[in-house]
């Protein structure tokens, strides 16, 4: 029980740090991509589209294989694997808002790109980013647990849930709860996050209708 409780700080905590890091970097890179034009923007967008075609788990496994096993490298790998999703979402939302009449009116009033981004566009980004954050958090938990299960993430005796499942496979017939309980916690955590995300989506939809 104590290892399962401590494992929450490794699996869920690492996922939380990875998603926050991806969100911060995604806001910066997505803002630059959304506000830029020309050849640089085209090249960046093509590279981003290429990165989005790679599944996040596969991307994270490749990065961990290059950096080496360990929980810290897993954090960086998951953060980089989730980054294209946030960059794409921020870029898409910025480009959508730049076509709106209120942004055009603000620009005609003499505002520069930085003022438009900070005062007009960023306040409208939090709603889609909040929904993306919840989905990315559940993905990050599954990726961290999967990397730990493969032996590339947290190393024993660190009680990360995926690592605990891998370490207990030899004793699955003698003590099946050592495998079932960490797996059950992963399932409950991901399910809870998805339910919260679905609730936020419904609440924000009703708010827009009002």
C-alpha positions in Angstrom: 0.0 0.0 0.0 2.8 2.4 0.9 4.5 1.7 -2.5 1.3 2.3 -4.4 0.7 5.6 -2.6 4.3 6.7 -3.2 4.0 5.5 -6.8 1.3 8.2 -7.4 3.9 10.9 -7.0 6.1 9.3 -9.6 3.5 8.3 -12.2 1.0 11.1 -11.8 3.5 13.7 -10.6 5.8 13.1 -13.5 2.9 13.2 -16.0 1.8 16.5 -14.4 5.2 18.1 -14.8 5.6 16.8 -18.4 2.2 18.3 -19.4 2.9 21.6 -17.7 6.3 21.8 -19.5 4.7 20.9 -22.8 2.0 23.5 -22.3 4.5 26.3 -21.5 6.7 25.4 -24.5 3.7 24.9 -26.7 2.4 28.4 -25.9 5.8 29.9 -26.8 6.4 28.0 -30.0 2.8 28.0 -31.1 2.6 31.7 -30.6 5.6 32.2 -32.8 4.3 29.9 -35.4 0.8 31.4 -35.4 1.9 35.0 -35.6 4.6 34.4 -38.2 4.2 34.3 -42.0 6.2 33.3 -45.0 8.8 30.6 -45.6 9.7 30.2 -41.9 6.1 29.6 -40.9 5.7 27.1 -43.8 8.8 25.1 -42.9 7.8 25.0 -39.2 4.3 23.9 -40.0 5.5 21.1 -42.3 7.8 19.9 -39.6 5.0 20.1 -37.0 2.7 18.1 -39.2 5.4 15.4 -39.6 5.9 15.2 -35.9 2.1 14.8 -35.3 2.0 11.7 -37.5 4.2 9.8 -35.0 2.4 8.3 -32.0 3.4 10.0 -28.7 4.4 6.6 -27.1 6.6 5.7 -30.0 8.1 9.1 -30.0 8.8 8.9 -26.3 10.3 5.5 -26.5 12.7 6.6 -29.2 13.8 9.6 -27.1 14.3 7.5 -24.0 16.3 5.0 -26.0 18.6 7.8 -27.1 18.9 9.5 -23.7 19.0 6.3 -21.7 16.7 4.8 -19.1 15.6 6.6 -16.0 12.6 8.6 -14.6 14.2 12.0 -15.4 14.8 11.0 -19.1 11.2 9.7 -19.2 10.0 13.1 -18.1 11.9 14.8 -20.9 10.8 12.2 -23.5 7.1 12.5 -22.6 7.3 16.3 -22.6 8.9 16.4 -26.1 6.4 13.7 -27.3 3.4 15.8 -26.2 4.8 19.1 -27.4 3.6 18.9 -31.0 0.0 18.6 -29.9 0.1 21.8 -27.9 2.1 23.7 -30.6 -0.5 22.6 -33.2 -3.5 23.6 -31.0 -2.0 27.0 -30.1 -1.1 27.7 -33.8 -4.4 26.6 -35.1 -6.4 28.7 -32.5 -4.2 31.8 -33.1 -4.6 31.6 -36.9 -8.4 31.2 -36.4 -8.6 34.2 -34.1 -6.5 36.4 -36.4 -9.3 36.2 -39.0 -11.9 37.5 -36.6 -13.3 41.0 -36.8 -12.4 42.0 -33.3 -8.7 41.2 -34.0 -8.8 43.2 -37.2 -10.4 46.1 -35.4 -7.8 46.0 -32.6 -5.0 46.0 -35.3 -6.6 49.0 -37.1 -6.6 50.8 -33.7 -2.8 50.7 -33.8 -2.0 47.5 -31.8 1.1 45.6 -32.8 1.4 41.8 -32.9 2.7 41.4 -29.3 -0.2 43.5 -28.0 -2.7 41.5 -30.0 -1.3 38.2 -28.8 -1.2 39.2 -25.2 -4.4 41.2 -24.8 -6.8 39.6 -27.4 -5.6 36.1 -28.4 -4.2 34.6 -25.2 -7.4 35.0 -23.2 -9.3 33.0 -25.8 -6.7 30.2 -25.7 -7.4 28.9 -22.2 -10.6 27.1 -23.0 -9.3 24.8 -25.7 -6.0 24.4 -23.9 -7.7 23.3 -20.7 -9.5 20.5 -22.6 -6.3 19.5 -24.3 -4.5 19.5 -21.0 -6.8 16.9 -19.5 -6.4 14.6 -22.6 -2.6 15.1 -22.6 -2.4 14.3 -18.9 -4.1 10.9 -19.3 -1.9 10.2 -22.3 1.2 11.1 -20.3 0.3 8.8 -17.5 -0.2 5.9 -19.9 3.1 6.7 -21.7 5.1 6.9 -18.5 3.6 3.6 -17.2 4.3 1.9 -20.5 7.9 3.1 -20.7 8.4 1.9 -17.1 6.8 -1.4 -17.9 9.3 -1.8 -20.8 12.2 -1.2 -18.5 13.2 2.1 -20.1 11.6 4.4 -17.5 11.9 4.4 -13.7 14.3 1.7 -12.4 13.6 -0.5 -9.4 13.2 0.0 -6.5 11.5 3.2 -7.5 7.7 2.4 -7.0 6.5 3.8 -10.3 3.3 2.0 -11.3 4.5 0.7 -14.6 7.8 -0.5 -13.2 5.9 -2.2 -10.3 3.8 -4.2 -12.8 6.9 -5.3 -14.7 8.8 -6.3 -11.5 5.8 -8.3 -10.3 5.2 -10.3 -13.4 7.4 -13.2 -12.1 5.1 -13.5 -9.1 1.8 -13.1 -10.9 0.6 -16.6 -10.0 1.7 -16.5 -6.4 0.6 -12.9 -5.7 -1.6 -11.6 -8.5 -2.6 -8.5 -6.6 1.0 -7.1 -7.0 0.2 -6.8 -10.8 -3.6 -6.1 -10.5 -3.4 -3.2 -8.0 -1.0 -0.9 -9.9 -2.9 -1.6 -13.1 -6.2 -0.8 -11.4 -4.8 2.5 -10.1 -3.6 3.4 -13.6 -7.1 2.7 -14.9 -8.9 4.6 -12.2 -6.5 7.6 -12.6 -6.9 7.8 -16.4 -10.7 7.3 -16.1 -11.0 10.0 -13.5 -9.0 12.5 -15.6 -11.1 11.7 -18.7 -14.3 12.2 -16.7 -13.1 15.6 -15.4 -12.2 16.6 -19.0 -15.6 15.5 -20.3 -17.3 17.5 -17.5 -15.2 20.6 -18.4 -16.1 20.2 -22.0 -19.8 20.1 -21.2 -19.5 23.1 -18.8 -17.7 25.2 -21.3 -20.2 24.3 -24.0 -23.1 25.4 -21.8 -21.1 28.6 -21.0 -20.7 29.4 -24.7 -24.5 28.8 -25.3 -25.3 31.3 -22.5 
